[in-house]
Structures are given as C-alpha cells and as structure tokens.
Amino acid sequence: MPRWASRITLEITGVRVERLKDISEQDAVAEGIEPYPHEPEMPQMYHEYFPLGTKNGLRCNMSAVDSFCGLWESISGEESWQANPWVWVIEFKRVEGR
C-alpha cells in the first residue's frame, strides 16, 4: 500500500522470539487485555476471556497474564497455552507527521 493511503505509520522498534508463557503483565496489557475500572483501595482486575464456567466461573482475573491465557485459548483452542509455543514479539511505535 502506498504510504499516502495508510491511516497510520508504524515504526518497528524491536523484534524478538520468546516462549508464550514468558509474557509479562505489562506485555499482556499491551496486547489489549482490558482492565476493569476499580476503586483505588481495591486490586486491579482484568476481563475474563474464557466462556463462563469453563475455567473458574469468574468474570475477571487478578492477573493480566491469566486473562491473556484465556484469550489465547479462546482463539487457538484448548490446551494451546500448555503447548507454550515460540512466538514472535514485534514492538512498534506510531510515527506522526509523515
């Protein structure tokens, strides 16, 4: 696609390979895991992506990584998290004004 036709321009800032289960809390949030609004004195909780009743019956997780696990398995199938495949991690930033 010609650059003039794109809505955004991204610059790749890093590329690495790692095991799926090595994802950090921060990286899980960067992948789009949704935090629930919460009171300052309460711990942060995250959206549950498993269909209700298939994991723990809860609608939230205390960990962004646990939520990412549920999202991964909802897309890739049961036990896909346990397989712990190698994944590409591509970091980027949005470039303004080009």
PAZAPA-419462 format. One record per residue (C-alpha): x, y, z; residue number from 1. Coordinates in steps of 0.05 Angstrom, whole numbers, plus 32768, in hexadecimal, padded with zeros to 4 digits. Each point is the difference from the previous one (the first is absolute). Layout:
N
<atom><u>X</u><v>Y</v><w>Z</w><n>NUM</n></atom>
...
***
This chain:
98
<atom><u>8000</u><v>8000</v><w>8000</w><n>1</n></atom>
<atom><u>801B</u><v>8045</v><w>7FF0</w><n>2</n></atom>
<atom><u>8010</u><v>8028</v><w>803F</w><n>3</n></atom>
<atom><u>7FCF</u><v>8037</v><w>7FEC</w><n>4</n></atom>
<atom><u>7FC7</u><v>7FCD</v><w>8003</w><n>5</n></atom>
<atom><u>800F</u><v>7FE7</v><w>8046</w><n>6</n></atom>
<atom><u>7FDC</u><v>801B</v><w>803D</w><n>7</n></atom>
<atom><u>803B</u><v>7FF7</v><w>802F</w><n>8</n></atom>
<atom><u>804B</u><v>7FF5</v><w>7FFA</w><n>9</n></atom>
<atom><u>8023</u><v>7FD0</v><w>802F</w><n>10</n></atom>
<atom><u>804B</u><v>7FFB</v><w>800D</w><n>11</n></atom>
<atom><u>8019</u><v>7FBC</v><w>8018</w><n>12</n></atom>
<atom><u>802B</u><v>800C</v><w>803E</w><n>13</n></atom>
<atom><u>800F</u><v>7FB9</v><w>8014</w><n>14</n></atom>
<atom><u>7FF9</u><v>7FB7</v><w>7FEB</w><n>15</n></atom>
<atom><u>800D</u><v>7FC3</v><w>802B</w><n>16</n></atom>
<atom><u>7FE9</u><v>7FB9</v><w>8008</w><n>17</n></atom>
<atom><u>7FE9</u><v>7FE4</v><w>8043</w><n>18</n></atom>
<atom><u>7FD5</u><v>7FC9</v><w>801E</w><n>19</n></atom>
<atom><u>7FB7</u><v>8011</v><w>8005</w><n>20</n></atom>
<atom><u>7FFE</u><v>7FF7</v><w>804C</w><n>21</n></atom>
<atom><u>8039</u><v>8032</v><w>8009</w><n>22</n></atom>
<atom><u>7FD0</u><v>803A</v><w>7FF3</w><n>23</n></atom>
<atom><u>8003</u><v>8035</v><w>8036</w><n>24</n></atom>
<atom><u>7FC4</u><v>8024</v><w>8020</w><n>25</n></atom>
<atom><u>8014</u><v>803F</v><w>7FDB</w><n>26</n></atom>
<atom><u>8004</u><v>7FDC</v><w>7FBD</w><n>27</n></atom>
<atom><u>7FBC</u><v>7FDF</v><w>800B</w><n>28</n></atom>
<atom><u>7FE1</u><v>8044</v><w>800A</w><n>29</n></atom>
<atom><u>8024</u><v>801A</v><w>7FC2</w><n>30</n></atom>
<atom><u>7FE0</u><v>7FC5</v><w>7FDA</w><n>31</n></atom>
<atom><u>7FBC</u><v>801D</v><w>8011</w><n>32</n></atom>
<atom><u>7FEC</u><v>7FDE</v><w>8041</w><n>33</n></atom>
<atom><u>7FCA</u><v>802C</v><w>801E</w><n>34</n></atom>
<atom><u>8005</u><v>8017</v><w>8048</w><n>35</n></atom>
<atom><u>7FC0</u><v>8009</v><w>8027</w><n>36</n></atom>
<atom><u>7FF4</u><v>8044</v><w>801F</w><n>37</n></atom>
<atom><u>800D</u><v>7FFA</v><w>804B</w><n>38</n></atom>
<atom><u>8002</u><v>8027</v><w>8040</w><n>39</n></atom>
<atom><u>8046</u><v>8018</v><w>8015</w><n>40</n></atom>
<atom><u>8000</u><v>7FD3</v><w>803E</w><n>41</n></atom>
<atom><u>7FED</u><v>7FC2</v><w>7FD7</w><n>42</n></atom>
<atom><u>8030</u><v>7FD6</v><w>7FD7</w><n>43</n></atom>
<atom><u>7FFF</u><v>8007</v><w>7FB4</w><n>44</n></atom>
<atom><u>7FD8</u><v>7FC9</v><w>7FDE</w><n>45</n></atom>
<atom><u>7FFD</u><v>7FEE</v><w>7FB6</w><n>46</n></atom>
<atom><u>7FCB</u><v>7FE7</v><w>7FD0</w><n>47</n></atom>
<atom><u>7FF5</u><v>7FB4</v><w>7FFD</w><n>48</n></atom>
<atom><u>8002</u><v>7FE6</v><w>7FB9</w><n>49</n></atom>
<atom><u>7FEE</u><v>7FB7</v><w>800E</w><n>50</n></atom>
<atom><u>7FB6</u><v>7FF0</v><w>7FF5</w><n>51</n></atom>
<atom><u>7FDF</u><v>8003</v><w>8044</w><n>52</n></atom>
<atom><u>8005</u><v>7FBF</v><w>8026</w><n>53</n></atom>
<atom><u>8039</u><v>7FE1</v><w>7FD9</w><n>54</n></atom>
<atom><u>8039</u><v>801A</v><w>802C</w><n>55</n></atom>
<atom><u>7FEF</u><v>801C</v><w>8043</w><n>56</n></atom>
<atom><u>7FB9</u><v>801A</v><w>7FF8</w><n>57</n></atom>
<atom><u>8018</u><v>8047</v><w>800C</w><n>58</n></atom>
<atom><u>7FF8</u><v>803B</v><w>7FD1</w><n>59</n></atom>
<atom><u>8044</u><v>801D</v><w>8012</w><n>60</n></atom>
<atom><u>8048</u><v>7FEE</v><w>8010</w><n>61</n></atom>
<atom><u>8031</u><v>801D</v><w>8031</w><n>62</n></atom>
<atom><u>8037</u><v>7FFA</v><w>7FCB</w><n>63</n></atom>
<atom><u>8005</u><v>801C</v><w>7FBA</w><n>64</n></atom>
<atom><u>8029</u><v>7FC2</v><w>7FED</w><n>65</n></atom>
<atom><u>7FC7</u><v>7FD2</v><w>8017</w><n>66</n></atom>
<atom><u>7FD0</u><v>8029</v><w>7FD5</w><n>67</n></atom>
<atom><u>802F</u><v>7FFB</v><w>7FC5</w><n>68</n></atom>
<atom><u>8003</u><v>7FB5</v><w>800A</w><n>69</n></atom>
<atom><u>7FB4</u><v>7FFE</v><w>7FFA</w><n>70</n></atom>
<atom><u>8000</u><v>802C</v><w>7FC2</w><n>71</n></atom>
<atom><u>8037</u><v>7FD5</v><w>7FE0</w><n>72</n></atom>
<atom><u>7FD9</u><v>7FBF</v><w>800D</w><n>73</n></atom>
<atom><u>7FBE</u><v>801F</v><w>7FE8</w><n>74</n></atom>
<atom><u>8023</u><v>800E</v><w>7FBD</w><n>75</n></atom>
<atom><u>8031</u><v>7FC6</v><w>7FFA</w><n>76</n></atom>
<atom><u>7FDA</u><v>7FC8</v><w>8023</w><n>77</n></atom>
<atom><u>8003</u><v>7FDA</v><w>8041</w><n>78</n></atom>
<atom><u>8045</u><v>7FED</v><w>8019</w><n>79</n></atom>
<atom><u>8022</u><v>8030</v><w>7FCF</w><n>80</n></atom>
<atom><u>801A</u><v>8027</v><w>803C</w><n>81</n></atom>
<atom><u>801E</u><v>7FC1</v><w>801E</w><n>82</n></atom>
<atom><u>8025</u><v>7FF3</v><w>7FBE</w><n>83</n></atom>
<atom><u>8028</u><v>803F</v><w>800F</w><n>84</n></atom>
<atom><u>8015</u><v>800E</v><w>7FB8</w><n>85</n></atom>
<atom><u>8037</u><v>802F</v><w>7FEA</w><n>86</n></atom>
<atom><u>7FE1</u><v>8043</v><w>7FEA</w><n>87</n></atom>
<atom><u>801B</u><v>803E</v><w>7FDE</w><n>88</n></atom>
<atom><u>7FFC</u><v>8040</v><w>8029</w><n>89</n></atom>
<atom><u>7FFF</u><v>803D</v><w>7FD3</w><n>90</n></atom>
<atom><u>8004</u><v>8043</v><w>8023</w><n>91</n></atom>
<atom><u>7FED</u><v>8040</v><w>7FDC</w><n>92</n></atom>
<atom><u>7FEF</u><v>8048</v><w>8009</w><n>93</n></atom>
<atom><u>7FD1</u><v>802D</v><w>7FDA</w><n>94</n></atom>
<atom><u>8023</u><v>8034</v><w>7FD4</w><n>95</n></atom>
<atom><u>7FDD</u><v>8044</v><w>7FFA</w><n>96</n></atom>
<atom><u>8006</u><v>8032</v><w>7FC8</w><n>97</n></atom>
<atom><u>801B</u><v>7FD7</v><w>7FC6</w><n>98</n></atom>
***
